[in-house]
Amino acid sequence: MAIETTPKDITPIKRKGIEMTIKSLKKLYPFVIGYKDDTTTQYESLHYIDLIIDLNKLSEYMGVSIYPHWEGYIINHPEYEKIYALWSYLHFPNEDLFGDIKKHPGFILQEKVNEDLDFIYSHMPEELILHYTPESTYFPDNPPTYIVRLRVNAYIVK
């Protein structure tokens, strides 16, 4: 079977690969409730998505509360639903003691979600994964084809 390259145009079979990846991710992380294609610039080697998360389920999963201010703010300002740090609206006790961001439980969770997303997608059947052939190549007669990587750009809070 020939590998279909679709860096900008996601065919139904390629969409199925992304949807199956998200379905698997939901099983690992119950606070993930869906995704949207991200509207920022897409690179041929990366496809960015925004994960839709349930803030209450994230709070339960992490065992910490939501900052009270943010609960009402999200409801009253849906235009600000997109965040770039998964744990932005969560209140971690003694947050000032973490110092090194790489030791923050929210940062660790965000890294794990991204790693699992990449792992799941990279193990999908070949026909479900996006591929690309670079425009400039040293092999004009037989250009290589690469797998497009799936990445989270932001989180949409619900």
C-alpha positions as CSV (number, residue, x, y, z in Angstrom):
1,M,0.0,0.0,0.0
2,A,1.3,3.4,-0.9
3,I,1.8,5.9,1.9
4,E,-0.5,8.9,1.6
5,T,1.1,12.2,2.4
6,T,-1.4,14.8,3.7
7,P,0.5,17.5,5.5
8,K,-2.2,20.2,5.2
9,D,-5.3,18.2,4.1
10,I,-6.4,15.6,6.6
11,T,-8.3,12.8,4.9
12,P,-11.0,10.9,6.7
13,I,-8.7,7.9,7.3
14,K,-6.0,10.2,8.7
15,R,-8.7,11.9,10.9
16,K,-9.6,8.5,12.2
17,G,-6.0,8.0,13.3
18,I,-6.1,11.2,15.4
19,E,-9.5,10.3,16.8
20,M,-8.4,6.8,17.8
21,T,-5.3,8.4,19.5
22,I,-7.5,10.8,21.5
23,K,-9.9,7.9,22.4
24,S,-6.9,6.0,23.8
25,L,-5.6,9.1,25.7
26,K,-9.1,9.5,27.3
27,K,-8.7,6.1,28.8
28,L,-5.4,7.1,30.5
29,Y,-6.6,10.6,31.5
30,P,-10.3,10.9,32.3
31,F,-10.2,14.7,32.3
32,V,-9.5,14.7,28.5
33,I,-12.9,14.9,26.8
34,G,-11.9,15.7,23.2
35,Y,-9.8,17.8,20.9
36,K,-9.8,20.4,18.1
37,D,-7.3,21.1,15.4
38,D,-5.3,24.1,16.6
39,T,-5.6,27.2,14.4
40,T,-2.0,28.3,14.7
41,T,0.6,27.8,12.0
42,Q,0.9,24.2,11.2
43,Y,4.3,22.8,10.1
44,E,4.6,20.0,7.7
45,S,6.4,17.8,10.3
46,L,3.9,18.6,13.1
47,H,0.2,18.7,13.5
48,Y,-1.0,20.7,16.5
49,I,-4.2,20.0,18.4
50,D,-5.9,21.6,21.4
51,L,-7.0,19.1,24.0
52,I,-10.4,19.8,25.5
53,I,-10.3,19.1,29.2
54,D,-12.9,18.9,32.0
55,L,-11.5,21.1,34.7
56,N,-13.4,19.4,37.5
57,K,-12.1,16.0,36.4
58,L,-8.6,17.4,36.2
59,S,-9.0,18.7,39.7
60,E,-10.1,15.3,41.0
61,Y,-7.3,13.5,39.1
62,M,-4.7,15.8,40.6
63,G,-6.3,15.8,44.1
64,V,-6.2,19.6,44.3
65,S,-8.8,22.3,44.2
66,I,-9.6,24.8,41.4
67,Y,-8.9,28.4,42.3
68,P,-12.4,29.8,43.1
69,H,-11.8,32.9,41.0
70,W,-11.2,30.8,37.9
71,E,-14.3,28.7,38.2
72,G,-16.6,31.7,37.7
73,Y,-14.2,33.4,35.3
74,I,-14.3,30.4,32.8
75,I,-18.1,30.3,32.9
76,N,-18.4,34.1,32.4
77,H,-15.6,34.5,29.8
78,P,-15.6,31.5,27.4
79,E,-13.4,33.5,25.0
80,Y,-10.5,32.8,27.5
81,E,-11.1,29.1,27.7
82,K,-7.7,28.3,26.0
83,I,-4.7,27.9,28.3
84,Y,-1.1,26.8,27.6
85,A,-0.3,25.1,31.0
86,L,-2.6,22.3,31.9
87,W,-2.5,23.1,35.6
88,S,-3.1,26.9,35.3
89,Y,-6.4,27.0,37.2
90,L,-5.4,24.5,39.9
91,H,-4.4,25.4,43.4
92,F,-1.4,23.4,44.6
93,P,-0.6,23.7,48.3
94,N,2.8,25.2,48.9
95,E,3.2,26.1,45.3
96,D,5.9,28.6,46.1
97,L,8.0,25.7,47.4
98,F,8.3,23.9,44.0
99,G,11.0,26.3,42.7
100,D,12.1,24.1,39.8
101,I,9.2,24.0,37.3
102,K,10.2,20.5,36.2
103,K,9.3,19.2,39.7
104,H,5.9,20.8,39.7
105,P,3.2,18.1,39.7
106,G,1.2,20.0,37.0
107,F,4.2,20.3,34.8
108,I,5.0,16.6,35.2
109,L,1.4,15.7,34.3
110,Q,1.5,17.9,31.2
111,E,4.8,16.3,30.1
112,K,3.3,12.8,30.6
113,V,0.2,13.6,28.6
114,N,2.3,14.8,25.7
115,E,4.6,11.8,25.9
116,D,1.6,9.4,25.9
117,L,-0.1,11.3,23.0
118,D,3.1,11.0,20.9
119,F,3.6,7.3,21.9
120,I,0.0,6.3,21.1
121,Y,-0.1,8.2,17.7
122,S,3.3,6.8,16.6
123,H,2.1,3.3,17.2
124,M,-1.1,3.7,15.1
125,P,-1.2,1.6,11.8
126,E,0.8,3.3,9.1
127,E,-2.3,4.1,7.0
128,L,-3.8,6.1,9.8
129,I,-0.8,8.4,10.4
130,L,-0.1,11.7,8.6
131,H,3.1,11.7,6.5
132,Y,5.0,14.4,4.7
133,T,7.7,14.6,2.0
134,P,9.9,17.7,2.5
135,E,9.8,20.2,-0.3
136,S,13.6,20.6,-0.4
137,T,15.5,17.4,-0.4
138,Y,18.8,16.0,-1.5
139,F,17.0,13.1,-3.2
140,P,14.8,14.7,-5.9
141,D,14.2,11.4,-7.7
142,N,13.3,9.4,-4.6
143,P,12.4,11.9,-1.8
144,P,12.0,10.4,1.7
145,T,8.6,10.4,3.5
146,Y,8.4,11.1,7.2
147,I,5.7,10.7,9.9
148,V,4.0,13.9,11.0
149,R,4.1,14.1,14.8
150,L,1.0,15.0,16.8
151,R,1.5,17.7,19.4
152,V,-0.6,19.6,21.9
153,N,-0.5,23.4,21.5
154,A,-3.0,24.4,24.1
155,Y,-5.8,23.2,26.4
156,I,-9.5,24.2,26.1
157,V,-11.1,24.3,29.5
158,K,-14.7,23.2,29.9
